[in-house]
Amino acid sequence: MARIALFGTSADPPHRGHAAVVTWLARQFDYVAVWAAENPFKTGQTPLKQRFRMLELMLTELPLPEGKVGLHPELSHRRSLVSIHRAQEQWPGSQLVLVIGSDLVTQLLSWYRAEEIFAAVDILIFPRPGYPITLEGLAALRQYTQVEVADITERVEAASSSYRLTSGYEDLTPAVQAYISEHHLYPTPQTSV
């Protein structure tokens, strides 16, 4: 049975942290499906088409094994359950693992039809700076489904929200940096004098 990682992300913009996650997943899974999605908990996002293009550019810059990672716009939906159902149709009989950041652990139980999500997929949690994974949080999720925490050594301390506040280009891959500059996607924050 193929093990497939489902990595949907806001990618607003995609950064070196996303790149590290995808690279790690490609070594651990038979296949990694990546997509950008609207987040129902966020407002004012960059247009989805542009976030997909930035993800595509980022993926082309990574040293990924041939055929192990793909961008899947058809999986994109604001509800994870819909994305999961689409993945089940595309890869019937596969073991699907939903990849989330540790910032979502406490939120996951309140997601749309969460129990159906848990019935359909296992959960893989990636640690994120500022969002510790607690034993209580893990225990709550493990009542519903199989939950693992990624043992990733090449963690990158980056966040899309931090980039939007500071325009820290060091958090982005060169092609994503160039795309943002060319399309003037994120205004440079004003500094006080």
Disulfide bonds with the S-S distance in Angstrom:
none
